[in-house]
Amino acid sequence: EEMELANGMRVGYKRTSFLDDQVLISAFATGGLSEQPNKSLKSAKFGMPLAMEAGQFGIRPDRLEDVLAGKLVQLSEGVTAYRRYFSG
């Protein structure tokens, strides 16, 4: 199944019976750094690393390890020249 969010991201999902406690996510939207005007390109390039340093989900990186202790969680996100994405 697929749905498109208000910001243009398309989200696909599919239920399976492989592992009852596993959730895999993947989302992307076309457009990326190539759509930024020259005056904001530098901010767009460095926004993600700065956001990662500030913390995900409003939680500082050093506290996030404590919050997720005992859980197997992996998330990745990125912005390329022509697309924005996240998966986990």
C-alpha positions, 0 to 999 in steps of 0.5 A, spaced: 500 500 500 502 507 498 500 513 501 502 520 500 503 525 505 501 533 505 509 535 504 509 530 498 513 524 501 510 518 499 509 512 504 509 505 502 507 499 507 505 492 507 503 487 512 507 480 512 507 475 517 515 474 517 516 477 524 511 479 529 515 484 532 518 487 526 516 494 523 520 496 517 519 503 514 521 506 508 519 513 505 521 518 500 520 524 496 522 527 489 526 533 490 532 535 494 538 540 494 537 541 487 530 545 488 534 549 493 535 557 491 543 558 491 542 563 497 539 557 502 543 551 499 549 551 504 543 551 510 540 545 506 546 541 506 548 542 513 541 542 516 541 534 517 548 534 521 546 539 525 539 536 526 542 530 528 547 533 533 541 536 536 537 530 537 532 526 534 525 526 537 527 532 541 531 527 545 539 529 546 543 523 542 547 521 549 540 520 552 537 517 546 541 511 547 538 510 554 531 511 552 532 505 547 536 500 551 534 493 550 531 495 543 533 494 536 532 500 532 535 503 526 533 509 522 537 512 517 535 519 513 538 523 508 537 528 502 541 527 496 541 532 490 534 529 487 530 526 493 529 526 500 528 519 504 528 516 511 528 508 512 528 504 518 
